[in-house]
Structures are given as C-alpha cells and as structure tokens.
Amino acid sequence: MKPAHSFLSLFLAAVIAAPSLANDGFGGLSATGLTFGQTEAVAMEEEDLFIGIDRIAVDYVFRNRTGSDMTGEVIFPLPPIPVWQLVESQWNLPEDPNRENLVNFTATADGKPVALRIDRIAVVAPEPTGVWVPSSTQYDTPGRDVTADLARLGLPLTLSAEKIMAALAALTPRQRDEASELGLAEFHDVGTQYGYAFPRWSVLIRYHWTQTFPAGQTVRISHAYENRSPGGIFVWAHPPEDYMQEIADLYCIDEGTSKGLMRALAQPQTDGKAQAVGLSWNISYILRTANSWAGPIKRFRLTLDKGAPGNIVSLCAQGIRKTGPTTFVMEKADYVPDRDLHILIATPLEN
C-alpha cells in the first residue's frame, strides 16, 4: 500500500479489468460521515472510524467552541440510488430493499439512542450523476424532487426493480407522455415485441435528528450501519495490463500489493500466462463531510478490518500500519480530509 486517492460509484474491477466478466459485478452504496450544515461553532475533536466488509461504525467527540448552545440537524445521507441500475444489474441491498431503515443505521448521543427521522424521496438529476459527493448542506437535494409526481402517476417509491417495471408498464399513453415530459422515464416502442421503459429517477434516503451542543461542552456521538458496498469478480495480472491501470491508481496498488494479489488469487496458467481471479469488495467512505464542521479533526483514527488473513487489501493512505492478522490502523492529528477513502479487499474464489 502507498499514498492517497479518492472515490467510487459502481464496481470497477469487473467492468474495466475483464470485459467477458463485466456483468459479474454488483452495485452498492458509498458510505458517508455526519454533516451539520456549515458551522464555525462546533468542532470535531475526535473521529474513530471502523470499516469492515459488512459493518461501519464511527465514534465522534464534538465540542461547541462558543458561549451559546447550538442546535441543528445532524444528517447522515446515503447517495441517490438510480433505479435504472436496480433494473439492469445486481445490487448489494437487503433481502427486503424497501425496509424503512435500509442499512440498519443506529445512533447515540452521550450513550443515549437518538430519535432518528428517515427521509425517502425521489429525485431526477439535471445530468447523469455517476458519482455523487455530498455538499456541506445535506438538505440540498441533488436534483429535482419528483416524489409527488411519482405518487400522482402511481409509480411506487420503491427499490424493487420488478415493481418499478410493472408500474411503468401499467401507465396509460397519457401518463407515459407526462412521465416523459417530467424526465421520469423514457419509453421506446411500448406495446411492441421489443418495446421497453427506462426509469430515470433515483431514490434518496437520509437519516437525521435534531442535536443540541451545549455551550463550551463536548458531545459524544456514535453511529453504526451495514456496509453495503459494491463488488464482484476481480481479475488481476502482474505487471498490470493497460486497462487495469485505473484500478491500480484508484486503490494505490503498488508492486508489492500487485504481487500479493497474484499469489493470493492464483489460478491455473492459461496460454503460459499466470492469472489471478477472485472476488472483491470495493468500499468507499466519504471523508470530506468532516469539512462541514469547524476546523480540522484534532484526532482521527481509522481501523480497517479486511475480514480474513488471506484477503488482500489496498488503499491510498499514508502512515497506515498492520496491527493484527486482519486489521490495519491509520492515525492523524489536525486532519483536514482533502479526498475520500477507496478500499479494495480481494479474496480467493474459494472464499
């Protein structure tokens, strides 16, 4: 592993590394920190972040630096989920993708559970979104709110691809015209053998609660949730082939890590060339939400668990050290994140 880089949206390894395996990846969600609008009053003194394959947990210490109580919304946003991607590919979502608390998010303030509110809205972005990076004001909607339009047309606010396509198929010609005008969907030769509907909205989920930070005091906030990152088939070669370079750059795969991937994921030779094929998790964590709080993070600690001793992990991070068979730690003082975390965890196929 070697120094820094940033962000992901969908699983890249299967798409870029091996065209014949391009459909063997699954989509997932990026993970974010907490935001509080933009404040110069409340500082993040500590952030203790744990990232595992299946779970993310964070412990914070915040301090109100002023002589007055500060009250506002603390917000944890999930990135918009484009429903067309649910239709066209597999996603790392719960068995019931419509459960209200999609990632089983929980939070406490000074050890007491907070009363979470959960927003679920539909948005249409002005342009294809690709990768979404949260702004400092998380109530800004990343696109046009079309929740009411969906309800009026009888289109469900769901993450079930089957229900979405059934609802689009049931629209009348007049409703299809309205949905097209609103940018909700595209319809091609509907009613013919090869006709189809293409949904264009995304589902946005936000967790939030009202928090008071007493004057001059600290507040400890903790939260945890399921890590539902993308992943899939991972193919590697050493030295990396040209089409693998984007992956190498994203995850800072240096020569030692590249060789480690070859050893861990080795498969029988084909045409005299060694190949490495395994499975991967492609985890991203948006660190820059910390910049909505006042000043730098006085003490930042990342603990990363790769899941099994035989797994290979790579990320762009300076000063990270191995602390156990599966764990790694990075610590920073007066930390101002200028990029986000991208973590590759690869495991042999038999795992």
KACORFEN-V950742 format. One record per backbone hydrogen bond with DSSP energy under -1.0 kcal/mol. NH is the residue of the N-H (numbers start at 1). CO is the residue of the C=O. E is the energy in kcal/mol with one decimal. If there is no record, write none. Layout:
BEGIN
((NH	CO	E) (NH	CO	E))
END
This chain:
BEGIN
((16	12	-3.2) (17	13	-2.3) (21	18	-2.2) (22	19	-1.5) (24	21	-2.3) (26	231	-3.0) (27	90	-3.0) (29	228	-3.4) (31	284	-2.2) (35	75	-2.1) (39	292	-2.3) (43	63	-2.8) (45	61	-2.2) (46	61	-1.6) (47	299	-2.2) (48	59	-2.9) (49	301	-3.1) (50	57	-3.2) (51	303	-2.6) (52	55	-2.6) (56	225	-2.3) (57	50	-2.0) (58	223	-2.8) (59	48	-2.1) (60	221	-3.2) (61	46	-1.9) (62	219	-2.9) (63	43	-2.4) (64	217	-2.4) (65	41	-3.2) (70	213	-2.1) (72	211	-2.0) (74	209	-2.8) (75	35	-2.3) (76	207	-3.4) (78	205	-2.6) (81	203	-2.7) (83	201	-2.0) (87	83	-1.6) (88	84	-2.0) (89	85	-1.6) (92	27	-3.0) (93	91	-2.0) (99	96	-1.6) (102	100	-1.3) (104	101	-1.6) (106	224	-2.3) (108	222	-2.6) (109	112	-2.7) (110	220	-4.0) (112	109	-1.7) (114	107	-2.0) (116	114	-1.1) (117	208	-2.5) (119	206	-2.7) (121	204	-2.3) (123	202	-2.5) (124	144	-2.0) (131	129	-1.1) (140	137	-2.0) (143	141	-2.6) (144	124	-2.8) (146	122	-2.6) (150	146	-2.3) (151	147	-2.0) (152	148	-2.3) (153	149	-1.7) (155	150	-2.8) (158	156	-1.6) (164	160	-2.2) (165	161	-2.5) (166	162	-2.0) (167	163	-2.2) (168	164	-2.2) (169	165	-2.1) (170	166	-1.2) (171	168	-1.1) (176	172	-2.7) (177	173	-2.1) (178	174	-2.0) (179	175	-2.9) (180	176	-2.3) (181	177	-2.3) (182	178	-2.1) (183	180	-1.2) (184	179	-2.5) (186	198	-2.1) (188	196	-2.8) (192	189	-2.0) (195	192	-1.1) (196	188	-2.1) (198	186	-3.2) (200	184	-3.3) (202	123	-2.9) (203	81	-2.2) (204	121	-3.1) (206	119	-2.0) (207	76	-2.9) (208	117	-2.2) (209	74	-1.8) (211	72	-3.1) (213	70	-3.6) (216	66	-1.1) (217	214	-1.9) (219	62	-2.5) (221	60	-1.2) (222	108	-2.1) (223	58	-2.3) (224	106	-1.9) (225	56	-2.2) (226	103	-2.9) (227	54	-1.9) (231	26	-2.0) (232	280	-1.9) (233	24	-1.0) (234	278	-3.1) (236	276	-2.7) (244	241	-2.2) (245	242	-1.5) (248	244	-2.2) (249	245	-2.5) (250	246	-2.3) (251	247	-2.3) (253	248	-2.1) (254	252	-1.1) (258	254	-2.7) (259	255	-2.3) (260	256	-2.0) (261	257	-2.5) (262	258	-1.8) (263	259	-2.2) (264	260	-2.6) (265	261	-2.4) (267	275	-2.1) (270	273	-2.0) (273	270	-2.2) (276	236	-1.8) (277	265	-2.1) (278	234	-2.9) (279	347	-2.8) (280	232	-2.3) (281	345	-2.4) (282	230	-2.8) (283	343	-2.5) (285	341	-1.8) (286	31	-3.7) (287	285	-1.1) (290	287	-2.2) (291	288	-1.7) (292	289	-1.8) (293	290	-1.5) (294	42	-2.8) (297	335	-3.1) (298	44	-1.3) (299	45	-1.6) (300	332	-3.0) (301	47	-2.7) (302	330	-3.1) (303	49	-3.0) (304	328	-2.9) (305	51	-2.4) (306	326	-2.8) (311	308	-1.9) (312	346	-2.6) (314	344	-2.2) (317	2	-1.4) (321	329	-2.6) (323	327	-2.2) (324	327	-1.3) (328	304	-2.1) (329	321	-2.8) (330	302	-2.3) (332	300	-2.7) (334	298	-1.6) (335	297	-2.9) (341	285	-2.4) (343	283	-3.5) (344	314	-2.9) (345	281	-2.2) (346	312	-3.0) (347	279	-2.9) (351	348	-1.7))
END
